Amino acid sequence: MKITKGISVLALSLILAGGVAFQSSAQDTDRQMDRTDKTPEERASNQVKQLSKKLGLTADQQAQLTPLVLERVKKREAIRQASNKRAALKELSELANSQEEKIKGILTPEQFTQFKDLQEDAKDNVKGKMRRSF
């Protein structure tokens, strides 16, 4: 009787774990579809809105950041379609480095510190996803 109950609990646990994994996969697919359905301008606007929520940006700061974010969004899109990904990634990295000083001039010191923390969190998330995919 105890063995049967243990097997039932194990089977239920596996079914629930599979459902959670499927739901997570479906959410990732939804996010990818959202990303491809939107124009670069819409994606940049959404990113600035998210930054505004997290950093407490003023309207002036939002207006100054929008062209920088749009430039980066367009560059990422070009990388996805580039045949030489290494060169394209190098260009994106150089763009990010050149934009960092501009962003630093737009944000307050506290906001810039939070911005750098957000960037690190995003890098960690990407690294985590890459590890799980292998």
N, CA, C and O atoms as a GROMACS GRO file, in nm:
protein
  536
    1MET      N    1   0.082  -0.118   0.000
    1MET     CA    2   0.000   0.000   0.000
    1MET      C    3   0.087   0.126   0.000
    1MET      O    4   0.060   0.220  -0.074
    2LYS      N    5   0.193   0.127   0.085
    2LYS     CA    6   0.279   0.243   0.093
    2LYS      C    7   0.354   0.263  -0.038
    2LYS      O    8   0.376   0.378  -0.078
    3ILE      N    9   0.394   0.156  -0.104
    3ILE     CA   10   0.466   0.165  -0.230
    3ILE      C   11   0.376   0.227  -0.336
    3ILE      O   12   0.420   0.314  -0.412
    4THR      N   13   0.253   0.184  -0.343
    4THR     CA   14   0.158   0.238  -0.440
    4THR      C   15   0.135   0.387  -0.415
    4THR      O   16   0.130   0.466  -0.509
    5LYS      N   17   0.123   0.424  -0.288
    5LYS     CA   18   0.102   0.565  -0.254
    5LYS      C   19   0.225   0.646  -0.295
    5LYS      O   20   0.213   0.757  -0.347
    6GLY      N   21   0.344   0.591  -0.270
    6GLY     CA   22   0.468   0.660  -0.308
    6GLY      C   23   0.480   0.678  -0.457
    6GLY      O   24   0.522   0.784  -0.504
    7ILE      N   25   0.442   0.576  -0.533
    7ILE     CA   26   0.445   0.585  -0.679
    7ILE      C   27   0.345   0.689  -0.728
    7ILE      O   28   0.375   0.764  -0.821
    8SER      N   29   0.228   0.694  -0.666
    8SER     CA   30   0.126   0.792  -0.704
    8SER      C   31   0.176   0.934  -0.679
    8SER      O   32   0.155   1.023  -0.762
    9VAL      N   33   0.240   0.955  -0.565
    9VAL     CA   34   0.292   1.088  -0.533
    9VAL      C   35   0.403   1.126  -0.632
    9VAL      O   36   0.409   1.240  -0.678
   10LEU      N   37   0.489   1.030  -0.664
   10LEU     CA   38   0.596   1.055  -0.760
   10LEU      C   39   0.540   1.088  -0.897
   10LEU      O   40   0.586   1.182  -0.962
   11ALA      N   41   0.440   1.013  -0.941
   11ALA     CA   42   0.378   1.037  -1.071
   11ALA      C   43   0.312   1.175  -1.074
   11ALA      O   44   0.324   1.247  -1.173
   12LEU      N   45   0.244   1.210  -0.968
   12LEU     CA   46   0.179   1.341  -0.961
   12LEU      C   47   0.283   1.453  -0.965
   12LEU      O   48   0.263   1.554  -1.031
   13SER      N   49   0.393   1.434  -0.893
   13SER     CA   50   0.501   1.533  -0.893
   13SER      C   51   0.558   1.552  -1.033
   13SER      O   52   0.583   1.665  -1.075
   14LEU      N   53   0.580   1.442  -1.104
   14LEU     CA   54   0.635   1.451  -1.240
   14LEU      C   55   0.537   1.522  -1.334
   14LEU      O   56   0.579   1.600  -1.419
   15ILE      N   57   0.409   1.494  -1.320
   15ILE     CA   58   0.308   1.559  -1.404
   15ILE      C   59   0.306   1.709  -1.377
   15ILE      O   60   0.302   1.788  -1.470
   16LEU      N   61   0.309   1.748  -1.249
   16LEU     CA   62   0.310   1.890  -1.214
   16LEU      C   63   0.436   1.960  -1.265
   16LEU      O   64   0.430   2.071  -1.316
   17ALA      N   65   0.551   1.893  -1.250
   17ALA     CA   66   0.676   1.952  -1.297
   17ALA      C   67   0.672   1.971  -1.448
   17ALA      O   68   0.718   2.073  -1.500
   18GLY      N   69   0.618   1.872  -1.519
   18GLY     CA   70   0.605   1.884  -1.664
   18GLY      C   71   0.514   1.998  -1.704
   18GLY      O   72   0.542   2.070  -1.800
   19GLY      N   73   0.405   2.016  -1.629
   19GLY     CA   74   0.313   2.127  -1.657
   19GLY      C   75   0.378   2.262  -1.636
   19GLY      O   76   0.357   2.354  -1.715
   20VAL      N   77   0.457   2.275  -1.529
   20VAL     CA   78   0.527   2.401  -1.502
   20VAL      C   79   0.628   2.428  -1.613
   20VAL      O   80   0.640   2.541  -1.660
   21ALA      N   81   0.701   2.325  -1.655
   21ALA     CA   82   0.799   2.343  -1.763
   21ALA      C   83   0.730   2.383  -1.892
   21ALA      O   84   0.780   2.470  -1.965
   22PHE      N   85   0.616   2.321  -1.923
   22PHE     CA   86   0.542   2.355  -2.044
   22PHE      C   87   0.492   2.500  -2.038
   22PHE      O   88   0.500   2.573  -2.137
   23GLN      N   89   0.441   2.540  -1.921
   23GLN     CA   90   0.391   2.677  -1.906
   23GLN      C   91   0.504   2.777  -1.924
   23GLN      O   92   0.486   2.879  -1.990
   24SER      N   93   0.620   2.749  -1.867
   24SER     CA   94   0.736   2.837  -1.881
   24SER      C   95   0.778   2.847  -2.027
   24SER      O   96   0.810   2.956  -2.076
   25SER      N   97   0.778   2.734  -2.097
   25SER     CA   98   0.813   2.732  -2.238
   25SER      C   99   0.713   2.813  -2.320
   25SER      O  100   0.752   2.885  -2.412
   26ALA      N  101   0.586   2.801  -2.287
   26ALA     CA  102   0.483   2.876  -2.358
   26ALA      C  103   0.499   3.026  -2.334
   26ALA      O  104   0.478   3.106  -2.425
   27GLN      N  105   0.535   3.064  -2.211
   27GLN     CA  106   0.556   3.205  -2.182
   27GLN      C  107   0.675   3.259  -2.260
   27GLN      O  108   0.670   3.371  -2.311
   28ASP      N  109   0.783   3.181  -2.271
   28ASP     CA  110   0.898   3.223  -2.350
   28ASP      C  111   0.859   3.242  -2.496
   28ASP      O  112   0.901   3.339  -2.559
   29THR      N  113   0.778   3.151  -2.550
   29THR     CA  114   0.732   3.162  -2.688
   29THR      C  115   0.646   3.287  -2.706
   29THR      O  116   0.659   3.357  -2.806
   30ASP      N  117   0.559   3.315  -2.609
   30ASP     CA  118   0.477   3.436  -2.615
   30ASP      C  119   0.564   3.560  -2.618
   30ASP      O  120   0.537   3.653  -2.695
   31ARG      N  121   0.668   3.564  -2.536
   31ARG     CA  122   0.758   3.680  -2.533
   31ARG      C  123   0.829   3.695  -2.666
   31ARG      O  124   0.845   3.807  -2.716
   32GLN      N  125   0.871   3.583  -2.726
   32GLN     CA  126   0.939   3.590  -2.855
   32GLN      C  127   0.843   3.642  -2.962
   32GLN      O  128   0.883   3.722  -3.046
   33MET      N  129   0.718   3.598  -2.958
   33MET     CA  130   0.620   3.645  -3.057
   33MET      C  131   0.594   3.794  -3.039
   33MET      O  132   0.581   3.867  -3.137
   34ASP      N  133   0.585   3.838  -2.913
   34ASP     CA  134   0.566   3.981  -2.887
   34ASP      C  135   0.681   4.061  -2.946
   34ASP      O  136   0.660   4.168  -3.003
   35ARG      N  137   0.802   4.009  -2.931
   35ARG     CA  138   0.920   4.079  -2.979
   35ARG      C  139   0.919   4.090  -3.131
   35ARG      O  140   0.958   4.193  -3.186
   36THR      N  141   0.875   3.986  -3.200
   36THR     CA  142   0.879   3.988  -3.345
   36THR      C  143   0.761   4.063  -3.405
   36THR      O  144   0.769   4.108  -3.519
   37ASP      N  145   0.653   4.076  -3.331
   37ASP     CA  146   0.536   4.146  -3.381
   37ASP      C  147   0.548   4.297  -3.369
   37ASP      O  148   0.469   4.370  -3.429
   38LYS      N  149   0.644   4.345  -3.294
   38LYS     CA  150   0.657   4.488  -3.270
   38LYS      C  151   0.767   4.550  -3.355
   38LYS      O  152   0.866   4.485  -3.388
   39THR      N  153   0.748   4.676  -3.387
   39THR     CA  154   0.850   4.749  -3.462
   39THR      C  155   0.965   4.784  -3.367
   39THR      O  156   0.947   4.780  -3.245
   40PRO      N  157   1.081   4.817  -3.421
   40PRO     CA  158   1.190   4.860  -3.334
   40PRO      C  159   1.151   4.980  -3.246
   40PRO      O  160   1.192   4.990  -3.131
   41GLU      N  161   1.072   5.070  -3.303
   41GLU     CA  162   1.029   5.187  -3.227
   41GLU      C  163   0.941   5.148  -3.108
   41GLU      O  164   0.953   5.204  -2.999
   42GLU      N  165   0.853   5.049  -3.130
   42GLU     CA  166   0.767   5.002  -3.021
   42GLU      C  167   0.849   4.931  -2.913
   42GLU      O  168   0.825   4.949  -2.794
   43ARG      N  169   0.946   4.850  -2.956
   43ARG     CA  170   1.031   4.780  -2.859
   43ARG      C  171   1.114   4.880  -2.779
   43ARG      O  172   1.128   4.866  -2.658
   44ALA      N  173   1.168   4.981  -2.847
   44ALA     CA  174   1.247   5.084  -2.777
   44ALA      C  175   1.159   5.159  -2.678
   44ALA      O  176   1.201   5.186  -2.565
   45SER      N  177   1.039   5.194  -2.720
   45SER     CA  178   0.947   5.265  -2.632
   45SER      C  179   0.914   5.182  -2.509
   45SER      O  180   0.911   5.234  -2.398
   46ASN      N  181   0.891   5.053  -2.528
   46ASN     CA  182   0.863   4.963  -2.416
   46ASN      C  183   0.982   4.954  -2.321
   46ASN      O  184   0.965   4.952  -2.199
   47GLN      N  185   1.102   4.948  -2.377
   47GLN     CA  186   1.222   4.940  -2.293
   47GLN      C  187   1.240   5.067  -2.212
   47GLN      O  188   1.277   5.061  -2.095
   48VAL      N  189   1.214   5.182  -2.273
   48VAL     CA  190   1.225   5.309  -2.200
   48VAL      C  191   1.120   5.316  -2.091
   48VAL      O  192   1.147   5.366  -1.982
   49LYS      N  193   1.000   5.267  -2.118
   49LYS     CA  194   0.895   5.264  -2.015
   49LYS      C  195   0.938   5.177  -1.898
   49LYS      O  196   0.918   5.215  -1.782
   50GLN      N  197   0.996   5.061  -1.926
   50GLN     CA  198   1.043   4.973  -1.819
   50GLN      C  199   1.153   5.040  -1.738
   50GLN      O  200   1.153   5.034  -1.615
   51LEU      N  201   1.247   5.105  -1.807
   51LEU     CA  202   1.352   5.177  -1.736
   51LEU      C  203   1.294   5.289  -1.651
   51LEU      O  204   1.339   5.313  -1.539
   52SER      N  205   1.194   5.356  -1.705
   52SER     CA  206   1.130   5.465  -1.632
   52SER      C  207   1.068   5.415  -1.502
   52SER      O  208   1.080   5.479  -1.398
   53LYS      N  209   1.002   5.299  -1.509
   53LYS     CA  210   0.943   5.241  -1.388
   53LYS      C  211   1.049   5.203  -1.286
   53LYS      O  212   1.035   5.229  -1.167
   54LYS      N  213   1.156   5.143  -1.335
   54LYS     CA  214   1.258   5.092  -1.244
   54LYS      C  215   1.351   5.200  -1.191
   54LYS      O  216   1.402   5.189  -1.079
   55LEU      N  217   1.373   5.305  -1.270
   55LEU     CA  218   1.469   5.409  -1.230
   55LEU      C  219   1.403   5.541  -1.191
   55LEU      O  220   1.470   5.630  -1.140
   56GLY      N  221   1.272   5.553  -1.214
   56GLY     CA  222   1.204   5.678  -1.183
   56GLY      C  223   1.249   5.792  -1.273
   56GLY      O  224   1.282   5.901  -1.225
   57LEU      N  225   1.250   5.768  -1.404
   57LEU     CA  226   1.296   5.869  -1.499
   57LEU      C  227   1.197   5.984  -1.512
   57LEU      O  228   1.076   5.966  -1.499
   58THR      N  229   1.251   6.102  -1.538
   58THR     CA  230   1.165   6.216  -1.571
   58THR      C  231   1.128   6.208  -1.719
   58THR      O  232   1.187   6.129  -1.793
   59ALA      N  233   1.032   6.289  -1.760
   59ALA     CA  234   0.992   6.292  -1.902
   59ALA      C  235   1.109   6.334  -1.989
   59ALA      O  236   1.126   6.283  -2.100
   60ASP      N  237   1.189   6.428  -1.941
   60ASP     CA  238   1.305   6.475  -2.018
   60ASP      C  239   1.408   6.362  -2.034
   60ASP      O  240   1.464   6.344  -2.142
   61GLN      N  241   1.432   6.287  -1.927
   61GLN     CA  242   1.526   6.175  -1.935
   61GLN      C  243   1.476   6.069  -2.033
   61GLN      O  244   1.553   6.014  -2.111
   62GLN      N  245   1.346   6.042  -2.030
   62GLN     CA  246   1.287   5.945  -2.123
   62GLN      C  247   1.310   5.991  -2.268
   62GLN      O  248   1.348   5.911  -2.354
   63ALA      N  249   1.287   6.117  -2.292
   63ALA     CA  250   1.303   6.170  -2.428
   63ALA      C  251   1.449   6.161  -2.473
   63ALA      O  252   1.475   6.135  -2.591
   64GLN      N  253   1.542   6.181  -2.382
   64GLN     CA  254   1.684   6.173  -2.417
   64GLN      C  255   1.731   6.029  -2.438
   64GLN      O  256   1.818   6.004  -2.521
   65LEU      N  257   1.673   5.936  -2.363
   65LEU     CA  258   1.714   5.795  -2.373
   65LEU      C  259   1.654   5.724  -2.494
   65LEU      O  260   1.715   5.631  -2.547
   66THR      N  261   1.536   5.766  -2.537
   66THR     CA  262   1.466   5.696  -2.644
   66THR      C  263   1.550   5.677  -2.770
   66THR      O  264   1.555   5.565  -2.821
   67PRO      N  265   1.616   5.781  -2.824
   67PRO     CA  266   1.697   5.757  -2.945
   67PRO      C  267   1.814   5.662  -2.923
   67PRO      O  268   1.851   5.586  -3.013
   68LEU      N  269   1.872   5.664  -2.803
   68LEU     CA  270   1.983   5.572  -2.773
   68LEU      C  271   1.934   5.428  -2.769
   68LEU      O  272   1.999   5.339  -2.824
   69VAL      N  273   1.821   5.406  -2.704
   69VAL     CA  274   1.765   5.271  -2.694
   69VAL      C  275   1.722   5.223  -2.833
   69VAL      O  276   1.743   5.107  -2.867
   70LEU      N  277   1.662   5.310  -2.911
   70LEU     CA  278   1.619   5.274  -3.046
   70LEU      C  279   1.739   5.232  -3.132
   70LEU      O  280   1.731   5.134  -3.206
   71GLU      N  281   1.847   5.305  -3.120
   71GLU     CA  282   1.968   5.270  -3.196
   71GLU      C  283   2.017   5.131  -3.159
   71GLU      O  284   2.056   5.053  -3.246
   72ARG      N  285   2.014   5.101  -3.030
   72ARG     CA  286   2.060   4.969  -2.984
   72ARG      C  287   1.964   4.859  -3.029
   72ARG      O  288   2.009   4.751  -3.068
   73VAL      N  289   1.834   4.884  -3.025
   73VAL     CA  290   1.734   4.786  -3.071
   73VAL      C  291   1.755   4.755  -3.219
   73VAL      O  292   1.752   4.638  -3.259
   74LYS      N  293   1.776   4.857  -3.299
   74LYS     CA  294   1.797   4.836  -3.443
   74LYS      C  295   1.926   4.760  -3.468
   74LYS      O  296   1.932   4.676  -3.558
   75LYS      N  297   2.029   4.788  -3.390
   75LYS     CA  298   2.156   4.717  -3.407
   75LYS      C  299   2.140   4.570  -3.371
   75LYS      O  300   2.196   4.483  -3.438
   76ARG      N  301   2.063   4.540  -3.265
   76ARG     CA  302   2.038   4.400  -3.229
   76ARG      C  303   1.964   4.327  -3.341
   76ARG      O  304   1.993   4.211  -3.372
   77GLU      N  305   1.868   4.396  -3.400
   77GLU     CA  306   1.793   4.337  -3.510
   77GLU      C  307   1.886   4.305  -3.627
   77GLU      O  308   1.874   4.200  -3.690
   78ALA      N  309   1.977   4.395  -3.656
   78ALA     CA  310   2.073   4.372  -3.764
   78ALA      C  311   2.163   4.253  -3.733
   78ALA      O  312   2.200   4.178  -3.823
   79ILE      N  313   2.198   4.235  -3.606
   79ILE     CA  314   2.282   4.123  -3.566
   79ILE      C  315   2.210   3.991  -3.591
   79ILE      O  316   2.272   3.894  -3.636
   80ARG      N  317   2.081   3.987  -3.562
   80ARG     CA  318   2.006   3.864  -3.584
   80ARG      C  319   2.008   3.822  -3.730
   80ARG      O  320   2.000   3.703  -3.761
   81GLN      N  321   2.020   3.919  -3.819
   81GLN     CA  322   2.017   3.890  -3.961
   81GLN      C  323   2.156   3.888  -4.024
   81GLN      O  324   2.170   3.857  -4.142
   82ALA      N  325   2.258   3.921  -3.949
   82ALA     CA  326   2.394   3.930  -4.002
   82ALA      C  327   2.453   3.792  -4.026
   82ALA      O  328   2.425   3.697  -3.954
   83SER      N  329   2.535   3.784  -4.129
   83SER     CA  330   2.602   3.657  -4.156
   83SER      C  331   2.728   3.644  -4.069
   83SER      O  332   2.763   3.533  -4.027
   84ASN      N  333   2.794   3.755  -4.043
   84ASN     CA  334   2.913   3.753  -3.957
   84ASN      C  335   2.872   3.801  -3.818
   84ASN      O  336   2.882   3.919  -3.786
   85LYS      N  337   2.828   3.708  -3.737
   85LYS     CA  338   2.775   3.740  -3.604
   85LYS      C  339   2.882   3.798  -3.512
   85LYS      O  340   2.853   3.887  -3.432
   86ARG      N  341   3.004   3.749  -3.522
   86ARG     CA  342   3.110   3.799  -3.435
   86ARG      C  343   3.135   3.948  -3.458
   86ARG      O  344   3.146   4.025  -3.363
   87ALA      N  345   3.145   3.986  -3.583
   87ALA     CA  346   3.168   4.128  -3.615
   87ALA      C  347   3.050   4.213  -3.570
   87ALA      O  348   3.068   4.323  -3.519
   88ALA      N  349   2.930   4.162  -3.591
   88ALA     CA  350   2.810   4.235  -3.552
   88ALA      C  351   2.802   4.250  -3.401
   88ALA      O  352   2.766   4.356  -3.350
   89LEU      N  353   2.835   4.143  -3.328
   89LEU     CA  354   2.835   4.151  -3.182
   89LEU      C  355   2.941   4.249  -3.131
   89LEU      O  356   2.920   4.320  -3.033
   90LYS      N  357   3.054   4.251  -3.199
   90LYS     CA  358   3.160   4.347  -3.162
   90LYS      C  359   3.109   4.490  -3.182
   90LYS      O  360   3.134   4.577  -3.098
   91GLU      N  361   3.038   4.514  -3.292
   91GLU     CA  362   2.982   4.647  -3.316
   91GLU      C  363   2.882   4.684  -3.207
   91GLU      O  364   2.881   4.797  -3.160
   92LEU      N  365   2.797   4.588  -3.168
   92LEU     CA  366   2.699   4.614  -3.064
   92LEU      C  367   2.768   4.647  -2.932
   92LEU      O  368   2.725   4.736  -2.859
   93SER      N  369   2.874   4.574  -2.902
   93SER     CA  370   2.949   4.600  -2.780
   93SER      C  371   3.011   4.739  -2.782
   93SER      O  372   3.007   4.811  -2.682
   94GLU      N  373   3.067   4.778  -2.896
   94GLU     CA  374   3.125   4.911  -2.910
   94GLU      C  375   3.018   5.019  -2.896
   94GLU      O  376   3.040   5.123  -2.834
   95LEU      N  377   2.900   4.993  -2.954
   95LEU     CA  378   2.789   5.087  -2.941
   95LEU      C  379   2.748   5.102  -2.796
   95LEU      O  380   2.728   5.214  -2.748
   96ALA      N  381   2.737   4.991  -2.725
   96ALA     CA  382   2.699   4.995  -2.583
   96ALA      C  383   2.800   5.075  -2.502
   96ALA      O  384   2.763   5.154  -2.416
   97ASN      N  385   2.929   5.054  -2.530
   97ASN     CA  386   3.033   5.127  -2.459
   97ASN      C  387   3.027   5.277  -2.488
   97ASN      O  388   3.043   5.358  -2.397
   98SER      N  389   3.004   5.312  -2.613
   98SER     CA  390   2.998   5.454  -2.648
   98SER      C  391   2.872   5.519  -2.590
   98SER      O  392   2.875   5.637  -2.554
   99GLN      N  393   2.764   5.444  -2.581
   99GLN     CA  394   2.640   5.499  -2.527
   99GLN      C  395   2.644   5.512  -2.375
   99GLN      O  396   2.571   5.593  -2.318
  100GLU      N  397   2.728   5.435  -2.312
  100GLU     CA  398   2.731   5.436  -2.166
  100GLU      C  399   2.762   5.576  -2.112
  100GLU      O  400   2.699   5.620  -2.016
  101GLU      N  401   2.856   5.645  -2.171
  101GLU     CA  402   2.889   5.781  -2.126
  101GLU      C  403   2.772   5.876  -2.147
  101GLU      O  404   2.744   5.961  -2.063
  102LYS      N  405   2.702   5.860  -2.259
  102LYS     CA  406   2.585   5.944  -2.286
  102LYS      C  407   2.477   5.917  -2.182
  102LYS      O  408   2.415   6.010  -2.129
  103ILE      N  409   2.454   5.790  -2.152
  103ILE     CA  410   2.353   5.751  -2.054
  103ILE      C  411   2.391   5.804  -1.916
  103ILE      O  412   2.306   5.850  -1.841
  104LYS      N  413   2.518   5.796  -1.885
  104LYS     CA  414   2.566   5.845  -1.756
  104LYS      C  415   2.539   5.995  -1.741
  104LYS      O  416   2.510   6.043  -1.632
  105GLY      N  417   2.548   6.068  -1.853
  105GLY     CA  418   2.520   6.211  -1.851
  105GLY      C  419   2.372   6.244  -1.838
  105GLY      O  420   2.336   6.354  -1.796
  106ILE      N  421   2.286   6.149  -1.874
  106ILE     CA  422   2.141   6.170  -1.868
  106ILE      C  423   2.086   6.135  -1.730
  106ILE      O  424   1.998   6.205  -1.678
  107LEU      N  425   2.137   6.028  -1.672
  107LEU     CA  426   2.085   5.979  -1.544
  107LEU      C  427   2.155   6.045  -1.426
  107LEU      O  428   2.267   6.096  -1.438
  108THR      N  429   2.088   6.044  -1.312
  108THR     CA  430   2.152   6.088  -1.189
  108THR      C  431   2.250   5.978  -1.147
  108THR      O  432   2.240   5.865  -1.196
  109PRO      N  433   2.345   6.008  -1.058
  109PRO     CA  434   2.438   5.903  -1.014
  109PRO      C  435   2.366   5.781  -0.955
  109PRO      O  436   2.407   5.667  -0.979
  110GLU      N  437   2.259   5.804  -0.878
  110GLU     CA  438   2.184   5.692  -0.820
  110GLU      C  439   2.116   5.609  -0.928
  110GLU      O  440   2.117   5.486  -0.923
  111GLN      N  441   2.056   5.678  -1.025
  111GLN     CA  442   1.989   5.608  -1.135
  111GLN      C  443   2.090   5.528  -1.217
  111GLN      O  444   2.061   5.417  -1.261
  112PHE      N  445   2.208   5.586  -1.238
  112PHE     CA  446   2.309   5.516  -1.318
  112PHE      C  447   2.356   5.390  -1.247
  112PHE      O  448   2.379   5.287  -1.310
  113THR      N  449   2.371   5.398  -1.115
  113THR     CA  450   2.408   5.279  -1.038
  113THR      C  451   2.301   5.171  -1.052
  113THR      O  452   2.332   5.054  -1.073
  114GLN      N  453   2.175   5.211  -1.041
  114GLN     CA  454   2.065   5.116  -1.058
  114GLN      C  455   2.065   5.060  -1.200
  114GLN      O  456   2.040   4.941  -1.220
  115PHE      N  457   2.092   5.145  -1.299
  115PHE     CA  458   2.098   5.103  -1.439
  115PHE      C  459   2.204   4.994  -1.458
  115PHE      O  460   2.180   4.893  -1.523
  116LYS      N  461   2.322   5.016  -1.400
  116LYS     CA  462   2.430   4.917  -1.412
  116LYS      C  463   2.390   4.786  -1.343
  116LYS      O  464   2.422   4.678  -1.392
  117ASP      N  465   2.320   4.796  -1.230
  117ASP     CA  466   2.272   4.676  -1.161
  117ASP      C  467   2.173   4.599  -1.249
  117ASP      O  468   2.177   4.476  -1.256
  118LEU      N  469   2.085   4.673  -1.316
  118LEU     CA  470   1.988   4.609  -1.407
  118LEU      C  471   2.060   4.538  -1.522
  118LEU      O  472   2.022   4.428  -1.562
  119GLN      N  473   2.165   4.602  -1.574
  119GLN     CA  474   2.242   4.539  -1.682
  119GLN      C  475   2.307   4.409  -1.634
  119GLN      O  476   2.305   4.309  -1.706
  120GLU      N  477   2.362   4.411  -1.515
  120GLU     CA  478   2.425   4.290  -1.460
  120GLU      C  479   2.323   4.179  -1.440
  120GLU      O  480   2.349   4.063  -1.470
  121ASP      N  481   2.206   4.216  -1.388
  121ASP     CA  482   2.099   4.118  -1.371
  121ASP      C  483   2.059   4.056  -1.505
  121ASP      O  484   2.038   3.936  -1.515
  122ALA      N  485   2.049   4.140  -1.608
  122ALA     CA  486   2.012   4.091  -1.741
  122ALA      C  487   2.119   3.996  -1.795
  122ALA      O  488   2.086   3.893  -1.854
  123LYS      N  489   2.245   4.030  -1.775
  123LYS     CA  490   2.354   3.942  -1.819
  123LYS      C  491   2.347   3.808  -1.748
  123LYS      O  492   2.364   3.702  -1.809
  124ASP      N  493   2.323   3.813  -1.616
  124ASP     CA  494   2.312   3.690  -1.539
  124ASP      C  495   2.196   3.603  -1.587
  124ASP      O  496   2.208   3.481  -1.594
  125ASN      N  497   2.083   3.666  -1.621
  125ASN     CA  498   1.968   3.592  -1.672
  125ASN      C  499   2.001   3.524  -1.804
  125ASN      O  500   1.963   3.409  -1.825
  126VAL      N  501   2.070   3.594  -1.892
  126VAL     CA  502   2.107   3.536  -2.021
  126VAL      C  503   2.202   3.419  -2.001
  126VAL      O  504   2.187   3.314  -2.063
  127LYS      N  505   2.301   3.438  -1.914
  127LYS     CA  506   2.396   3.330  -1.887
  127LYS      C  507   2.324   3.209  -1.828
  127LYS      O  508   2.355   3.095  -1.864
  128GLY      N  509   2.228   3.233  -1.739
  128GLY     CA  510   2.152   3.123  -1.680
  128GLY      C  511   2.071   3.048  -1.784
  128GLY      O  512   2.065   2.925  -1.782
  129LYS      N  513   2.009   3.122  -1.875
  129LYS     CA  514   1.931   3.057  -1.982
  129LYS      C  515   2.021   2.975  -2.072
  129LYS      O  516   1.984   2.866  -2.116
  130MET      N  517   2.141   3.028  -2.101
  130MET     CA  518   2.234   2.956  -2.188
  130MET      C  519   2.278   2.827  -2.121
  130MET      O  520   2.289   2.724  -2.187
  131ARG      N  521   2.304   2.832  -1.992
  131ARG     CA  522   2.347   2.712  -1.920
  131ARG      C  523   2.238   2.605  -1.919
  131ARG      O  524   2.266   2.486  -1.935
  132ARG      N  525   2.114   2.650  -1.900
  132ARG     CA  526   2.002   2.554  -1.895
  132ARG      C  527   1.975   2.491  -2.031
  132ARG      O  528   1.922   2.380  -2.039
  133SER      N  529   2.011   2.562  -2.138
  133SER     CA  530   1.981   2.509  -2.271
  133SER      C  531   2.082   2.402  -2.315
  133SER      O  532   2.058   2.332  -2.413
  134PHE      N  533   2.193   2.391  -2.244
  134PHE     CA  534   2.294   2.291  -2.282
  134PHE      C  535   2.284   2.171  -2.198
  134PHE      O  536   2.362   2.077  -2.217
   0.00000   0.00000   0.00000
